[in-house]
């Protein structure tokens, strides 16, 4: 269910790209840039919720349901506290867009997308809090249901709002953003309903929880969540800057970059789901003082990610035109995209390993290591190489992707080595 939920999350972006595809490469590029910029800011708030993976899972493993409820309550408080400053950052980014050097036809569309999609920020943060709580409590089917049905809501809203069906105005790129707002509100409400139903069915007594906030709990959430948020910001920040760099090139290059990122992001959802499952299972084992269970859960998640991402790499090499053809019929975009998927095939395995290693370390309560490793690998190695190849040597968008690949390899190797050392140390010292 976790993997299906992650695929459902990624499919929403893919559907957006497919739905605006007939509007041309400029619209594809604007939706891609706008989506990455929004997510780069929103992921700070979403990352703050990642501390729930360890806190709720370990409390659940120790059979402390009251503690699970308290952590959820304070995550909701944190969502409301984080939303206003993040909206302020989005407003500043929107004002600063002209200095990024985007092609004029793309730049004209991005602010419309960002203005609309900003209304989805608070529902997205609340959805993240509910999701992390439910999955750490072993309640995962509602997550799958929410994401699968939200894709239907998103596709229908895109059809109505982009092209003006059923009497609605044709909003174009902005219509895609409003469809995203509608679908995120829907996801948040579905998980809220699932939480209430679960409490009523199993009498977990969450409704009897005192609403008084505790600063110590907020601080603990921030202590664990801030490094996790930093890791996500660093990782997605590289993608955002790479997209900004691609935005300086021709619209066809930007469109190919965005489509190839969608495909690589789709395959990434499987190890990301395994990462979340691994974090929860490792956290449960830590809570019940089960060293063998923690080790087994972590290595199993890593092994499954390795098998799948190896298969994805083969698909990127053998059928790239068929994959790209789902999004566009533009031959220029497809030709550029083929070369990008070839590079993407090379880093698939490492992308999967680093995703799962980040999750299983989070299950141990370690969110700082992944942040520091991403800082060194992506920003210290990947981005400089990508910039040099793209701008200095003139390799274009392919150079950006080669740089990203180098950064991912370093991050994956380091995180895998650290997980091995940490879990062996836990085995020696016991929990």
HUHU-V967464 format. One record per backbone hydrogen bond with DSSP energy under -0.5 kcal/mol. CO is the residue of the C=O (numbers start at 0). NH is the residue of the N-H. If there is no record, write none. Layout:
# HUHU-V967464
co & nh
CO & NH
CO & NH
This chain:
# HUHU-V967464
co & nh
0 & 4
1 & 5
2 & 6
3 & 7
4 & 8
5 & 9
6 & 10
7 & 11
8 & 11
8 & 12
9 & 12
9 & 13
10 & 14
11 & 15
12 & 16
13 & 17
14 & 18
15 & 19
16 & 20
19 & 22
20 & 23
23 & 27
24 & 28
25 & 29
26 & 30
27 & 31
28 & 32
29 & 33
30 & 34
31 & 35
32 & 36
33 & 37
34 & 38
35 & 39
36 & 40
37 & 41
38 & 42
40 & 43
40 & 44
41 & 44
41 & 45
42 & 46
43 & 47
44 & 48
45 & 48
46 & 49
47 & 50
48 & 51
49 & 52
49 & 53
50 & 54
51 & 55
51 & 56
52 & 56
53 & 57
54 & 58
55 & 59
56 & 60
57 & 61
58 & 63
59 & 62
62 & 64
63 & 66
63 & 67
64 & 68
65 & 69
66 & 70
67 & 71
68 & 72
69 & 73
70 & 74
71 & 75
72 & 76
73 & 77
74 & 78
75 & 79
76 & 80
77 & 81
78 & 82
79 & 83
80 & 84
81 & 85
82 & 86
83 & 87
84 & 88
85 & 89
86 & 90
87 & 91
88 & 92
89 & 93
90 & 94
91 & 95
92 & 96
93 & 96
95 & 98
96 & 99
97 & 100
102 & 105
102 & 106
103 & 107
105 & 108
105 & 109
106 & 110
108 & 112
109 & 113
110 & 114
111 & 115
112 & 116
113 & 117
115 & 118
116 & 119
117 & 120
119 & 123
120 & 124
121 & 125
122 & 126
123 & 127
124 & 128
125 & 129
126 & 130
127 & 131
128 & 132
129 & 133
130 & 134
131 & 135
132 & 136
133 & 136
133 & 138
134 & 137
137 & 139
139 & 142
139 & 143
140 & 144
141 & 145
142 & 146
143 & 147
144 & 148
145 & 149
146 & 150
147 & 151
148 & 152
149 & 153
150 & 154
151 & 155
152 & 156
153 & 157
154 & 158
155 & 159
156 & 160
157 & 161
157 & 162
158 & 162
158 & 164
159 & 163
159 & 164
160 & 170
161 & 171
164 & 167
168 & 170
170 & 173
171 & 175
172 & 176
173 & 177
174 & 178
175 & 179
176 & 180
177 & 181
178 & 182
179 & 183
180 & 184
181 & 185
182 & 186
183 & 187
184 & 188
185 & 189
186 & 190
187 & 191
188 & 192
189 & 193
190 & 194
191 & 195
192 & 196
193 & 197
194 & 198
195 & 199
196 & 200
197 & 201
198 & 202
198 & 203
204 & 207
205 & 208
213 & 216
213 & 217
214 & 218
215 & 219
216 & 220
217 & 221
218 & 222
219 & 223
220 & 224
221 & 225
222 & 226
223 & 227
224 & 228
225 & 229
226 & 230
227 & 231
228 & 232
229 & 233
230 & 234
231 & 235
232 & 236
233 & 237
234 & 238
235 & 239
236 & 240
237 & 241
238 & 242
239 & 243
240 & 244
241 & 245
242 & 246
243 & 247
244 & 247
245 & 248
246 & 102
249 & 252
249 & 253
250 & 254
251 & 255
252 & 256
253 & 257
254 & 258
255 & 259
256 & 260
257 & 261
258 & 262
259 & 263
260 & 264
261 & 265
262 & 266
263 & 267
264 & 268
265 & 268
266 & 269
266 & 270
267 & 271
268 & 272
269 & 273
270 & 274
271 & 275
272 & 276
273 & 277
274 & 278
275 & 279
276 & 280
277 & 281
278 & 282
279 & 283
280 & 284
281 & 285
282 & 286
283 & 287
284 & 289
285 & 288
288 & 290
289 & 293
290 & 294
291 & 295
292 & 296
293 & 297
294 & 298
295 & 299
296 & 300
297 & 301
298 & 302
299 & 303
300 & 304
301 & 305
302 & 306
303 & 307
304 & 308
305 & 309
306 & 310
307 & 311
308 & 312
309 & 313
310 & 314
311 & 315
312 & 316
313 & 317
314 & 318
318 & 322
319 & 323
320 & 324
321 & 325
322 & 325
323 & 326
323 & 327
329 & 333
330 & 334
331 & 335
332 & 336
333 & 337
334 & 338
335 & 339
336 & 340
337 & 341
338 & 342
339 & 343
340 & 344
341 & 345
342 & 345
342 & 346
343 & 347
346 & 350
347 & 351
348 & 352
349 & 353
350 & 354
351 & 355
352 & 356
353 & 357
354 & 358
355 & 359
356 & 360
357 & 361
358 & 362
359 & 363
360 & 365
361 & 364
364 & 366
366 & 370
367 & 371
368 & 372
369 & 373
370 & 374
371 & 375
372 & 376
373 & 377
373 & 378
374 & 378
374 & 379
376 & 380
376 & 381
377 & 382
380 & 384
381 & 385
382 & 386
383 & 387
384 & 388
385 & 389
386 & 390
386 & 391
387 & 392
388 & 394
389 & 395
394 & 397
395 & 398
395 & 399
396 & 400
397 & 401
398 & 402
399 & 403
400 & 404
401 & 405
402 & 406
403 & 407
404 & 408
405 & 409
406 & 410
407 & 411
408 & 412
409 & 413
410 & 414
411 & 415
412 & 416
413 & 417
414 & 418
415 & 419
416 & 420
417 & 421
418 & 422
419 & 423
420 & 424
421 & 425
422 & 426
423 & 427
424 & 428
425 & 429
